[in-house]
Amino acid sequence: SGSLYAVKDLYRLNPLFIPPGSSDPMGELKRTIDALHHQGLQVMMDLVINHTSKDSELTRSHPTWFKRDAKGEVLSPSAIDPADSRKVTVWGDLAEVDNETSPDREGLWSYWTAVLEHYLALGVDGFRCDAAYKVPAALWERLVRAARKRRSGVVFAAETLGCRLAEISGLKGSGFDYLFNSSKWWSFDAPWCLEQHEEFQQVAPSVGFPESHDTPRLMQECGGLPQVLKQRYAFAAVFSAGLLMPIGYEFGFRTQMNVVRTAPEDWEETGLDLSPFIREVNRLKTATPILSAEGHWSAISSLAAPTTILEKRWPSLEPALVLINKDWQRPQAISLASLAPRLGPRAKLVRPFLDGQSRPLAQELVLEPAELALVI
């Protein structure tokens, strides 16, 4: 179908990515990964083992590896909207793999292990595990173990968005390094995000993000307010151990990415560049231990107020406070008078929206529209 998730052959590259005249596509991929390593970067790839494309050769060569209907036709995978079970999305270009009950489960699981080892040999450093909650935890555990036997430090991130809490809990013990949290959808006005964050820690630390390839562009959603992009990026950075930002976010791109149609010519010239702000937030995150930890969160102000004060704690680390103006259009005053007892004697106010410089704590602070400030 052209979708990056409708994989026909796991050992071949899409011709779009092969340099003209090349007779060694996998060699080209390895050389590319080596070049990225030389630049100090690490490379992750999607590991898609819940499904293949409907026209994959595997549906014919290994028919028992796939789920089928009463007529023997290959089934397509689907997902239920957690907020409304009546809404079901079916991916008609995909064939759902039967990782749980296939009569040749050992052959199937061995195949996935071989695929994993193939890409590890090419230099891949980690895997974003697509639809992780639809794959048996025992299979993930086997793949994680096989990868780390071959090379320590391989990162596994579980893609769990859109699934129910019980499905995430089912991944306990699988060996994942990260899963993706839902903080992108939190409006700082209800306790669900903090409660979910605490529960997810029983599985793995999480990755926060202000938008992803599955969501509309935030610049479009907020009506073109750069301060909102700043707020949501800064919050994602401090909320979780991990942080994700899709390409184009730093320039305020408005067109949502599409896994079938998006191409280089879709690059947008916006006149906006948030790179200095993002760089400063990243610097604060990596320089401040509590901001790099997953943390335990609590709200120490009313979530119904126009401003929110959140506290992040982690054993043996100095705590941090996050001060958020929920109003995108107007400044809001916030009282700091009662905060001192919660903090160490060296705590300072940091305002990435302004200059990222440390300031002494005052009794009251006026936050700019959508501003997020830190007390660390």
C-alpha positions as CSV (number, residue, x, y, z in Angstrom):
1,S,0.0,0.0,0.0
2,G,3.0,2.3,0.4
3,S,2.6,2.5,4.2
4,L,5.9,2.2,6.2
5,Y,4.0,-0.2,8.4
6,A,2.8,-2.5,5.6
7,V,6.0,-4.5,5.3
8,K,6.1,-7.0,2.4
9,D,9.6,-8.3,2.9
10,L,11.6,-7.7,6.1
11,Y,14.9,-8.4,4.3
12,R,14.5,-5.9,1.5
13,L,14.5,-2.1,1.4
14,N,12.0,0.2,-0.2
15,P,13.5,1.2,-3.6
16,L,12.9,4.8,-2.6
17,F,15.7,4.6,-0.1
18,I,18.3,2.8,-2.3
19,P,20.8,5.0,-4.1
20,P,20.6,4.8,-7.9
21,G,22.8,2.1,-9.4
22,S,23.4,0.4,-6.0
23,S,23.7,-3.4,-6.2
24,D,24.0,-3.8,-2.4
25,P,21.1,-2.2,-0.6
26,M,21.7,-3.7,2.8
27,G,25.4,-2.7,2.5
28,E,24.2,0.9,1.8
29,L,22.1,0.7,4.9
30,K,25.0,-0.5,7.0
31,R,27.3,2.2,5.7
32,T,24.6,4.8,6.5
33,I,24.3,3.5,10.0
34,D,28.1,3.5,10.4
35,A,28.2,7.2,9.2
36,L,25.5,8.1,11.7
37,H,27.5,6.4,14.5
38,H,30.5,8.4,13.5
39,Q,28.4,11.6,14.0
40,G,27.7,10.4,17.6
41,L,24.1,9.4,16.8
42,Q,22.3,6.2,17.6
43,V,19.8,4.5,15.3
44,M,16.5,3.1,16.2
45,M,14.1,1.3,13.8
46,D,10.5,0.2,14.0
47,L,10.2,-3.5,14.9
48,V,6.8,-4.5,13.4
49,I,5.9,-8.1,14.4
50,N,2.2,-7.9,14.9
51,H,1.5,-7.8,11.2
52,T,2.9,-7.8,7.7
53,S,1.4,-6.4,4.5
54,K,-1.5,-8.4,3.1
55,D,0.6,-9.3,0.0
56,S,3.6,-10.5,2.1
57,E,5.1,-13.8,0.8
58,L,4.9,-15.1,4.4
59,T,1.1,-15.3,4.1
60,R,1.6,-18.0,1.4
61,S,4.8,-19.7,2.6
62,H,3.7,-19.8,6.2
63,P,-0.1,-19.7,6.3
64,T,-0.3,-20.9,9.9
65,W,1.5,-17.8,11.1
66,F,-1.5,-15.6,10.5
67,K,-5.0,-15.1,12.0
68,R,-7.8,-16.1,9.7
69,D,-11.5,-15.8,9.5
70,A,-14.1,-18.7,9.2
71,K,-13.5,-18.7,5.4
72,G,-9.7,-19.1,5.8
73,E,-9.0,-15.5,4.7
74,V,-6.2,-13.6,6.4
75,L,-7.6,-11.1,9.0
76,S,-6.6,-7.5,9.2
77,P,-5.5,-6.0,12.6
78,S,-7.7,-3.5,14.3
79,A,-7.7,-1.2,17.3
80,I,-10.5,0.0,19.6
81,D,-10.7,3.6,20.8
82,P,-10.1,3.3,24.6
83,A,-12.5,6.3,25.1
84,D,-15.3,4.8,22.9
85,S,-15.4,1.0,22.2
86,R,-17.8,1.6,19.3
87,K,-15.0,3.2,17.3
88,V,-12.9,0.5,15.7
89,T,-10.1,1.2,13.2
90,V,-9.3,-1.7,10.8
91,W,-6.1,-1.6,8.7
92,G,-7.2,-3.4,5.5
93,D,-3.7,-3.4,3.9
94,L,-2.3,-5.5,6.8
95,A,-2.3,-9.2,7.7
96,E,-2.4,-9.9,11.4
97,V,0.2,-12.3,12.7
98,D,-0.9,-15.0,15.2
99,N,2.0,-14.8,17.6
100,E,0.0,-16.3,20.5
101,T,-1.7,-19.5,19.2
102,S,0.0,-20.3,15.8
103,P,0.5,-24.1,15.6
104,D,4.1,-23.2,14.4
105,R,4.7,-20.7,17.1
106,E,8.3,-21.8,17.7
107,G,9.1,-21.4,14.0
108,L,7.4,-18.0,13.9
109,W,9.2,-16.7,17.0
110,S,12.5,-18.0,15.7
111,Y,11.8,-16.0,12.5
112,W,11.3,-12.8,14.5
113,T,14.6,-13.5,16.4
114,A,16.4,-13.9,13.1
115,V,15.0,-10.6,11.8
116,L,16.1,-8.8,15.0
117,E,19.6,-10.3,14.8
118,H,19.9,-9.3,11.1
119,Y,19.4,-5.6,11.9
120,L,21.5,-5.7,15.0
121,A,24.3,-7.0,12.8
122,L,23.8,-3.9,10.5
123,G,24.4,-1.7,13.6
124,V,20.9,-0.8,14.7
125,D,21.0,0.4,18.4
126,G,17.4,0.0,19.4
127,F,13.8,-0.8,18.4
128,R,10.5,1.0,18.7
129,C,8.2,-2.0,19.1
130,D,5.1,-1.3,17.1
131,A,1.7,-2.3,18.7
132,A,3.7,-3.8,21.6
133,Y,0.5,-4.6,23.6
134,K,-0.7,-6.8,20.7
135,V,2.3,-9.1,21.0
136,P,2.8,-11.7,23.8
137,A,5.0,-10.5,26.6
138,A,6.9,-13.8,26.5
139,L,7.9,-13.1,22.9
140,W,9.2,-9.6,23.8
141,E,11.1,-11.1,26.6
142,R,12.7,-13.6,24.3
143,L,13.6,-10.9,21.7
144,V,15.1,-8.6,24.4
145,R,17.1,-11.4,25.8
146,A,18.4,-12.4,22.4
147,A,19.3,-8.9,21.5
148,R,21.2,-8.2,24.7
149,K,23.0,-11.5,24.5
150,R,24.4,-10.3,21.2
151,R,25.0,-6.7,22.3
152,S,24.5,-5.0,25.6
153,G,22.7,-1.6,25.7
154,V,20.2,-2.3,23.0
155,V,17.1,-0.1,23.7
156,F,13.6,-1.4,23.4
157,A,10.7,1.1,23.5
158,A,7.1,-0.2,23.6
159,E,4.6,1.6,21.5
160,T,1.4,1.4,23.6
161,L,-0.7,4.4,22.6
162,G,-4.4,3.8,22.2
163,C,-4.4,0.7,24.3
164,R,-6.1,0.1,27.7
165,L,-4.3,0.2,31.0
166,A,-4.7,-3.6,31.5
167,E,-2.9,-4.2,28.2
168,I,0.0,-2.1,29.3
169,S,0.2,-3.9,32.6
170,G,0.4,-7.1,30.7
171,L,3.8,-6.0,29.5
172,K,5.4,-6.2,32.9
173,G,8.6,-8.2,32.9
174,S,9.1,-8.0,29.2
175,G,12.3,-6.1,29.5
176,F,11.3,-2.8,27.9
177,D,13.4,0.2,28.6
178,Y,10.6,2.7,27.8
179,L,7.0,3.0,26.9
180,F,5.2,6.1,25.5
181,N,3.0,8.0,27.9
182,S,-0.1,10.1,27.2
183,S,1.0,13.4,28.6
184,K,0.5,15.1,25.2
185,W,-3.2,15.0,25.8
186,W,-3.2,16.4,29.4
187,S,-4.6,19.8,29.9
188,F,-3.3,20.1,33.5
189,D,-6.9,20.1,34.8
190,A,-7.5,16.5,36.0
191,P,-5.5,13.9,37.9
192,W,-5.6,11.1,35.3
193,C,-2.2,11.8,33.8
194,L,-0.4,11.8,37.1
195,E,-2.1,8.6,38.1
196,Q,-1.4,6.9,34.8
197,H,2.3,8.0,35.0
198,E,2.6,6.3,38.4
199,E,1.0,3.1,37.2
200,F,3.2,2.9,34.0
201,Q,6.3,2.9,36.1
202,Q,5.5,-0.6,37.1
203,V,6.3,-1.6,33.5
204,A,9.1,0.8,32.4
205,P,10.1,4.5,32.4
206,S,8.3,6.5,29.8
207,V,8.8,8.8,26.8
208,G,6.9,12.1,26.6
209,F,6.2,14.0,23.4
210,P,4.3,17.2,22.4
211,E,3.2,15.6,19.1
212,S,3.9,12.4,17.1
213,H,3.4,11.1,13.6
214,D,0.0,9.8,14.7
215,T,-1.3,13.2,15.9
216,P,-2.1,16.5,14.2
217,R,0.6,19.1,14.3
218,L,0.4,21.1,17.4
219,M,1.0,24.4,15.6
220,Q,-2.2,23.7,13.6
221,E,-4.1,22.6,16.7
222,C,-3.3,25.6,18.8
223,G,-3.9,28.1,16.0
224,G,-0.3,29.1,15.4
225,L,0.8,30.1,18.9
226,P,4.6,29.4,19.3
227,Q,4.3,29.8,23.1
228,V,2.1,26.7,23.2
229,L,4.8,24.7,21.3
230,K,7.3,25.9,23.8
231,Q,5.1,24.9,26.8
232,R,4.3,21.5,25.5
233,Y,7.9,20.7,24.6
234,A,9.2,21.8,27.9
235,F,6.5,19.8,29.8
236,A,7.2,16.7,27.8
237,A,10.9,17.1,28.6
238,V,10.5,17.5,32.4
239,F,7.6,15.0,32.8
240,S,9.4,11.8,31.7
241,A,12.8,10.2,31.5
242,G,12.5,10.0,27.7
243,L,11.6,12.7,25.2
244,L,10.5,12.5,21.6
245,M,10.1,15.3,19.0
246,P,9.2,14.6,15.4
247,I,11.1,16.5,12.7
248,G,9.6,19.9,11.8
249,Y,8.3,20.6,15.3
250,E,11.1,23.1,15.9
251,F,9.9,25.1,12.8
252,G,6.2,25.0,13.6
253,F,5.2,22.7,10.8
254,R,1.4,22.5,10.4
255,T,0.7,19.6,8.0
256,Q,0.3,16.3,9.8
257,M,2.7,13.5,8.8
258,N,1.4,10.6,6.8
259,V,3.1,7.2,6.8
260,V,2.2,6.6,3.2
261,R,2.3,10.0,1.5
262,T,4.7,12.4,3.3
263,A,7.8,13.1,1.3
264,P,10.8,15.5,1.4
265,E,9.0,17.9,-0.8
266,D,6.5,18.4,2.0
267,W,9.1,20.5,3.9
268,E,7.5,23.7,5.1
269,E,9.1,27.2,5.1
270,T,7.6,28.8,8.2
271,G,10.0,31.6,9.3
272,L,9.9,30.2,12.8
273,D,12.8,28.5,14.5
274,L,12.4,27.3,18.1
275,S,15.8,25.5,18.1
276,P,17.5,27.8,20.6
277,F,14.6,27.3,23.1
278,I,14.6,23.5,22.5
279,R,18.4,23.4,23.0
280,E,18.1,25.3,26.3
281,V,15.4,22.9,27.6
282,N,17.5,19.9,26.6
283,R,20.4,21.4,28.4
284,L,18.4,21.9,31.6
285,K,17.1,18.3,31.3
286,T,20.5,16.7,31.0
287,A,22.1,19.0,33.6
288,T,19.4,18.5,36.3
289,P,19.2,14.9,37.6
290,I,15.5,15.1,38.7
291,L,14.5,16.3,35.2
292,S,16.2,13.2,33.7
293,A,14.5,10.8,36.1
294,E,11.0,9.3,35.6
295,G,10.0,10.8,38.9
296,H,6.9,10.7,41.2
297,W,4.5,13.5,40.4
298,S,1.9,15.3,42.5
299,A,-0.2,18.5,42.1
300,I,0.4,20.9,45.0
301,S,-2.1,23.5,43.7
302,S,-5.7,23.2,42.5
303,L,-6.0,21.7,39.0
304,A,-9.0,23.9,38.5
305,A,-7.0,27.2,38.8
306,P,-5.6,29.1,35.8
307,T,-2.1,28.1,36.9
308,T,-0.8,24.7,38.0
309,I,2.1,23.9,40.4
310,L,3.4,20.3,40.1
311,E,6.1,18.7,42.2
312,K,8.4,16.0,40.9
313,R,10.3,13.8,43.4
314,W,12.7,10.9,43.1
315,P,14.7,9.1,45.8
316,S,18.1,10.8,46.7
317,L,17.5,13.6,44.2
318,E,16.6,17.3,44.9
319,P,12.9,17.8,44.0
320,A,11.7,20.2,41.3
321,L,8.6,22.3,40.9
322,V,6.9,23.0,37.6
323,L,4.9,26.2,37.3
324,I,2.4,26.3,34.4
325,N,0.2,29.0,33.0
326,K,-2.7,27.2,31.4
327,D,-3.9,30.4,29.8
328,W,-2.5,30.6,26.2
329,Q,-3.6,34.3,25.8
330,R,-3.0,36.2,29.0
331,P,-0.4,36.4,31.8
332,Q,-1.3,34.9,35.1
333,A,0.1,35.6,38.6
334,I,1.2,32.7,40.8
335,S,2.0,32.8,44.5
336,L,5.4,31.2,45.5
337,A,5.2,32.2,49.2
338,S,4.4,28.7,50.4
339,L,6.9,26.8,48.3
340,A,10.1,27.2,50.2
341,P,9.6,24.4,52.8
342,R,9.3,21.9,49.9
343,L,12.7,22.8,48.4
344,G,16.4,22.7,49.3
345,P,18.2,25.9,50.4
346,R,19.8,26.4,47.0
347,A,16.5,26.2,44.9
348,K,16.3,28.8,42.2
349,L,13.7,29.9,39.7
350,V,14.5,29.1,36.0
351,R,12.4,30.5,33.1
352,P,13.3,28.8,29.8
353,F,10.8,31.0,28.0
354,L,12.9,34.1,28.8
355,D,16.6,33.2,29.0
356,G,17.0,30.0,31.1
357,Q,18.9,32.0,33.8
358,S,18.6,31.1,37.5
359,R,16.8,33.7,39.7
360,P,16.1,33.9,43.4
361,L,12.6,32.9,44.5
362,A,10.2,35.7,45.0
363,Q,6.8,35.8,46.8
364,E,4.9,36.1,43.5
365,L,5.6,35.5,39.9
366,V,3.7,36.6,36.8
367,L,3.9,33.9,34.1
368,E,3.6,34.9,30.4
369,P,0.9,33.3,28.3
370,A,1.4,29.5,28.2
371,E,4.7,29.9,30.1
372,L,6.3,27.0,32.0
373,A,8.9,27.8,34.6
374,L,10.9,25.6,36.9
375,V,12.1,25.8,40.5
376,I,15.1,23.5,40.8
